[in-house]
Amino acid sequence: MQPRQPQIEHGLGSGVIISPDGYIVTNNHVVDGATDIRVTLTDRRILQAKVIGTDPLTDLAVIKVNETNLPSIPLGDSTQLHPGQTVLAFGNPMGFRFTVTRGIVSALNRPNPFAADRRAPGQFIQTDAAINPGNSGGPLVNAHGEVIGINTFLISANGGFSGMGFAIPTQIVRPTVDSLIKNGKVEHGYMGIGIADVTPEQAKFFNVTKAIGAVVTQVESNSPAEKAGLKVGDVITEVNNKPVSDAGELQVVVGQKEPGTKLDLKVTRDGKAETHAVTLGTFGKDKEEKTASNENGKPRWGIGLADLTPDVRQQLQLNDNVSGAVIERVMPGSAADNAGLQPGDVIVEVNRKPVKSAAEVQKALSDITKDGDALVLVYSGGGSTFRVLHATQG
């Protein structure tokens, strides 16, 4: 047996320069966990870049190169898009640098079918402009030369282009990027509710005449929504006198507001119109995500952890005798990813010792020697399995 050698992961993604002084927008998953970021420009210059800020919830990131007088492109208004309009996708698909493809806007306001976190906003632009692996983070541009989206994922049976690419609209990109540049992070407002679309079949049960708005499916205990008097079965139809067409639109509106913002909600309850004022809380403040990392703060195991709150237990249908920490995020190519761990799995033991919280899991993993591996007992789908995590160095 040969000793295991340190593995260095190399990745390639795309980005777009939005200012002459070197600010670049890309996807969070392109730079997540990166220890060395280099940007290749169209004139073949290679520049060192640093991360300004990332936002896993929207999958956006801002990086910067130390350069001036760079060519840049303005952000357009994605709310003015219509299906059928011509768009261009720029990027580096499959290692072929500086590629452009042409297509149309196939649809708007698509939900994210891959979101591990239900709170992640949707409203994606769907396009048939060819988007392949490596296009992530590149711009989707309209016929006026404006960025109207950031390419982020595709749907395909074989991993290649199949005519269904998706981009984050600038109505989400703009406020997120502004906050990342200004503060290095994004604080998302939240109400503490679960929501869903109102379907035509359901409309009569909520005493609404049209299948529009977002119906409240869950109200978290002691949340801003509960304090504002919202209840399960309420249908939210307006925010600050602006109509809300569906749950995805409401999610975007709330998520892009800063904590402390006051919103006036128009609600239909049992066929009667009501108005509720809610002051947004800070997303994640009461349930801080713990990340298993090495002594330098760099990702070591590649998992984001959270405590098993009553809401999480209900969502995962866990009985009371299951204790530990739920996995909220798995970094692609990490030790956790290689071991087959997935969001929603619950770590109940580390190296044959029970753990009861995210903090205990994090400490148990951080106590393992630099070159050591970890044996974790994972509860998932009603059963438990042991998995070995091989430590990665970053």
C-alpha positions in Angstrom: 0.0 0.0 0.0 1.4 3.4 -1.0 0.8 6.3 1.4 -2.0 8.6 0.4 -0.8 11.7 -1.2 -2.4 15.1 -0.7 -5.0 15.8 -3.5 -5.3 19.3 -5.0 -8.6 19.9 -6.7 -8.6 22.2 -9.8 -11.8 23.8 -11.1 -12.8 26.0 -14.0 -15.7 28.4 -14.1 -16.8 31.7 -15.6 -17.4 35.2 -14.5 -18.2 38.7 -15.7 -16.4 42.0 -15.0 -18.9 44.6 -13.7 -16.6 47.5 -13.0 -13.3 48.9 -14.5 -11.6 48.5 -11.1 -11.8 44.7 -11.2 -15.0 43.5 -9.5 -16.1 40.2 -11.0 -19.4 38.4 -10.4 -19.5 34.6 -10.5 -21.3 31.7 -8.8 -20.6 30.8 -5.2 -20.1 27.1 -6.2 -17.3 28.2 -8.6 -15.1 29.6 -5.8 -16.5 27.8 -2.7 -13.5 26.3 -0.8 -10.9 27.7 -3.2 -7.6 28.6 -1.8 -6.1 30.0 -5.0 -8.2 31.9 -7.6 -6.7 33.1 -10.9 -8.6 35.0 -13.6 -7.8 34.6 -17.3 -8.9 37.6 -19.3 -9.7 37.6 -23.0 -6.3 39.2 -23.8 -4.8 36.1 -22.1 -3.5 38.0 -19.0 -3.7 35.9 -15.9 -4.4 37.8 -12.7 -4.6 36.7 -9.1 -8.0 37.3 -7.5 -9.4 37.5 -4.0 -12.9 36.7 -2.7 -14.8 39.8 -1.7 -17.9 37.9 -0.5 -20.0 34.9 -1.1 -23.7 34.1 -0.7 -24.5 30.4 -0.7 -28.2 31.0 -0.5 -28.4 32.7 -3.9 -25.2 30.9 -5.2 -23.5 34.3 -6.0 -20.0 35.5 -5.3 -17.9 38.6 -5.9 -14.2 38.4 -6.5 -11.7 41.1 -7.4 -8.5 41.5 -9.3 -6.0 44.3 -8.6 -6.3 46.1 -12.0 -7.8 49.3 -13.5 -9.4 50.4 -16.7 -10.8 46.9 -17.4 -13.7 46.5 -19.9 -16.9 45.9 -18.1 -20.6 45.4 -18.8 -23.6 46.9 -17.1 -26.4 45.0 -15.3 -29.7 45.2 -17.1 -33.2 44.8 -15.8 -34.4 41.2 -15.9 -38.0 42.2 -14.9 -38.4 43.5 -18.5 -37.7 40.2 -20.1 -40.2 38.2 -22.1 -40.2 34.7 -23.4 -38.8 34.6 -27.0 -36.3 37.4 -26.6 -32.8 36.7 -28.0 -30.0 36.1 -25.4 -26.3 35.2 -25.5 -24.5 33.0 -23.0 -20.8 33.7 -22.4 -18.4 31.4 -20.6 -15.9 28.6 -20.6 -17.8 25.4 -21.3 -15.8 22.2 -20.8 -12.5 24.1 -20.9 -13.2 25.9 -24.2 -12.5 29.4 -23.1 -14.3 32.5 -24.2 -17.3 30.8 -25.9 -20.5 32.5 -26.8 -23.8 30.7 -27.7 -27.1 32.2 -28.8 -30.7 31.3 -27.9 -33.9 32.7 -26.5 -35.6 33.2 -23.2 -37.5 30.0 -22.9 -39.4 30.8 -19.7 -39.2 33.1 -16.6 -39.6 32.6 -12.9 -38.6 29.0 -12.8 -38.1 27.4 -9.4 -34.8 25.6 -8.5 -35.3 21.9 -8.7 -32.0 21.2 -7.0 -32.3 23.5 -3.9 -31.3 21.6 -0.8 -32.6 24.6 1.2 -36.2 25.5 0.6 -35.4 29.1 1.5 -33.2 29.5 -1.6 -34.8 31.8 -4.1 -35.9 30.6 -7.5 -37.3 32.9 -10.2 -34.6 31.6 -12.6 -34.4 32.5 -16.3 -34.7 29.4 -18.5 -32.9 29.6 -21.8 -32.0 27.3 -24.7 -28.7 29.1 -25.3 -26.2 26.3 -24.8 -25.0 26.2 -21.2 -22.6 23.4 -20.3 -20.3 22.5 -17.4 -17.8 25.4 -17.1 -20.4 28.1 -18.0 -21.3 28.6 -14.4 -20.8 32.2 -13.3 -20.8 33.6 -16.8 -23.2 36.2 -18.0 -26.5 35.8 -19.9 -26.7 39.0 -22.0 -29.7 40.6 -23.9 -29.7 42.1 -27.4 -28.7 45.5 -25.9 -25.4 44.1 -24.4 -26.7 44.2 -20.8 -26.2 41.3 -18.3 -29.7 40.1 -17.4 -28.6 36.9 -15.6 -25.7 34.8 -14.3 -25.6 31.3 -15.7 -25.8 28.8 -12.9 -27.0 25.3 -13.8 -28.5 23.1 -16.5 -30.9 20.2 -16.6 -29.7 17.2 -18.6 -30.0 13.4 -18.6 -26.3 13.0 -19.5 -24.7 16.1 -18.0 -24.3 17.9 -21.3 -26.4 20.5 -23.1 -30.0 19.5 -23.7 -31.7 22.9 -24.3 -32.5 23.7 -20.7 -30.1 26.2 -19.0 -30.9 28.4 -16.1 -29.6 31.8 -15.0 -30.0 33.9 -11.8 -31.9 37.1 -12.8 -30.4 40.5 -12.2 -33.3 41.4 -9.9 -31.6 39.0 -7.5 -28.0 39.6 -8.7 -28.0 43.4 -8.3 -28.9 43.7 -4.6 -26.8 40.7 -3.6 -23.7 42.0 -5.4 -24.2 45.5 -4.0 -24.3 44.0 -0.4 -21.3 41.7 -1.0 -19.2 44.6 -2.3 -20.2 46.9 0.5 -20.3 44.5 3.5 -18.6 41.3 2.3 -21.7 39.4 3.1 -25.5 39.4 2.7 -28.0 39.4 5.5 -31.3 38.1 4.2 -34.5 39.1 5.8 -36.9 36.4 6.8 -40.4 36.0 8.2 -40.3 32.5 9.4 -43.0 30.8 7.3 -43.3 28.0 4.8 -45.1 28.9 1.6 -46.5 27.3 -1.5 -48.3 28.3 -4.7 -52.1 28.4 -4.7 -53.3 25.9 -7.3 -56.6 26.2 -9.1 -57.8 23.0 -7.3 -56.9 24.5 -3.9 -58.3 28.0 -4.4 -61.8 27.2 -3.3 -60.6 25.7 0.0 -58.9 29.1 0.8 -61.9 31.1 -0.3 -60.0 32.9 -3.0 -61.4 33.5 -6.5 -58.0 33.3 -8.4 -55.1 31.0 -8.0 -52.6 33.7 -7.2 -50.5 34.6 -4.2 -48.6 32.4 -1.7 -50.4 30.2 0.9 -48.8 29.9 4.3 -48.0 26.2 5.1 -46.0 26.7 8.3 -45.4 29.4 10.9 -42.2 29.0 12.9 -42.5 29.5 16.7 -41.5 32.9 17.9 -40.8 34.1 14.4 -41.6 37.6 12.9 -44.5 36.0 11.1 -46.0 34.6 14.3 -45.5 37.9 16.1 -47.3 39.6 13.2 -50.3 37.2 13.6 -49.9 35.2 10.4 -51.5 31.7 10.4 -51.3 28.5 8.4 -53.8 28.8 5.5 -53.4 32.6 5.0 -52.9 33.6 1.4 -50.5 36.5 0.9 -51.5 38.4 -2.2 -49.6 41.8 -1.8 -46.4 43.1 -0.2 -46.3 46.9 0.3 -49.3 47.3 -2.0 -47.6 45.4 -4.8 -49.2 42.1 -6.0 -47.5 38.8 -5.4 -48.2 36.2 -8.1 -46.8 33.1 -6.4 -44.6 31.7 -3.6 -41.4 32.2 -5.6 -42.0 35.9 -6.1 -42.7 36.4 -2.4 -39.5 34.5 -1.5 -37.4 36.8 -3.7 -39.1 39.9 -2.3 -38.5 39.0 1.3 -35.0 37.5 0.8 -33.7 40.7 -0.8 -34.9 42.9 2.0 -32.6 43.8 4.9 -33.4 42.6 8.4 -35.5 45.1 10.3 -37.4 46.1 7.2 -41.2 46.5 7.8 -43.5 45.0 5.3 -47.2 45.4 5.0 -48.8 42.2 3.9 -52.3 41.9 2.4 -53.7 38.5 3.4 -56.8 36.6 2.6 -58.0 34.6 5.5 -61.2 32.6 5.2 -62.3 34.8 2.4 -61.7 38.1 4.2 -59.0 40.6 3.4 -56.6 41.5 6.3 -53.4 43.5 6.6 -50.5 42.4 8.7 -47.4 44.4 9.4 -44.3 42.2 9.9 -40.7 43.3 10.7 -38.2 41.0 9.1 -35.7 39.1 11.2 -32.2 38.1 10.3 -32.0 34.9 8.3 -29.9 32.3 10.1 -29.4 34.3 13.3 -31.3 31.8 15.4 -29.9 28.8 13.7 -26.3 29.5 12.9 -24.8 27.0 10.4 -21.6 25.3 11.6 -18.9 24.4 9.1 -16.4 21.6 9.7 -13.1 23.2 8.8 -9.4 22.9 9.6 -7.3 25.0 11.9 -6.9 27.7 9.3 -10.6 28.1 8.8 -10.4 26.5 5.4 -12.8 23.7 4.5 -11.5 20.3 5.6 -14.4 18.0 5.6 -16.7 20.0 3.4 -20.0 20.0 5.3 -22.3 22.6 6.7 -24.1 21.6 9.9 -27.1 22.7 11.8 -28.8 21.6 15.0 -31.9 19.4 15.0 -34.6 21.9 15.8 -38.3 20.8 16.1 -39.0 22.2 12.6 -36.1 20.2 11.1 -37.2 17.1 13.0 -40.7 17.5 11.5 -39.4 18.1 8.0 -37.1 15.0 8.1 -39.7 13.0 10.0 -37.3 12.1 12.8 -38.3 10.5 16.0 -37.2 11.7 19.4 -34.5 9.1 19.9 -32.4 10.4 16.9 -29.9 13.0 18.1 -27.0 14.7 16.3 -26.6 17.3 13.6 -28.2 17.6 10.2 -26.1 18.2 7.1 -27.3 21.4 5.4 -24.5 21.7 2.8 -22.0 19.4 1.1 -19.1 21.0 -0.8 -18.6 19.4 -4.2 -15.4 17.3 -4.3 -15.0 17.4 -0.6 -14.4 14.5 1.9 -18.1 14.5 2.7 -19.1 14.5 -1.0 -16.6 11.6 -1.8 -18.2 9.6 1.1 -21.7 10.1 -0.4 -23.1 12.4 2.3 -26.0 14.5 1.3 -28.1 17.4 2.7 -30.7 16.0 5.1 -28.4 13.3 6.4 -28.0 13.3 10.2 -24.6 12.6 11.8 -25.2 10.8 15.1 -21.7 9.5 15.9 -18.1 10.5 15.1 -15.5 7.8 15.6 -17.9 5.7 17.6 -18.8 8.5 20.0 -22.4 9.9 20.1 -22.9 13.6 19.3 -25.9 15.7 20.1 -25.4 19.0 18.3 -23.7 20.7 15.4 -21.1 22.1 17.8 -20.3 18.6 19.1 -19.9 17.3 15.6 -17.7 20.2 14.6 -15.5 19.8 17.7 -15.2 16.0 17.2 -14.1 16.4 13.6 -11.7 19.3 14.4 -10.0 17.2 17.1 -9.0 14.6 14.6 -5.3 14.8 13.6 -4.3 16.6 10.5 -3.8 13.4 8.4 -6.5 11.4 10.2 -9.8 10.1 8.8 -13.1 10.0 10.5 -15.8 7.3 10.9 -19.3 8.8 11.1 -22.6 7.1 11.7 -25.2 8.7 9.5 -29.0 8.4 9.9 -30.9 8.7 6.6 -34.1 7.4 5.1 -35.1 5.5 8.3 -31.8 3.7 8.7 -28.1 4.2 9.8 -24.9 3.5 7.9 -21.2 4.1 8.7 -19.2 6.3 6.3 -15.4 7.1 6.3 -14.4 10.6 5.6 -10.8 11.0 4.2 -9.5 14.4 5.3 -8.7 16.9 2.5 -6.1 19.6 2.8 -6.9 23.1 1.5 
